[in-house]
């Protein structure tokens, strides 16, 4: 998803919201943790990228 228009829009929206709420450090820390988890786990990366698994199922599992 990195580099796509949608990813860029989502990133900008998250950054705007974090700046509005003065939570940029916390959001940065969370995003770094998520990126590291995906980088370190091929299974997690495959799961999240799978077009077969519905978004609602992905959300339930990661929440």
Secondary structure, DSSP 4 states (H G I P E B T S, - for coil): -TTSHHHHHHHHHHHHHHHHTT-HHHHHHHHHHHHHHHHH-HHHHHHHH-SSS-HHHHHHHH-
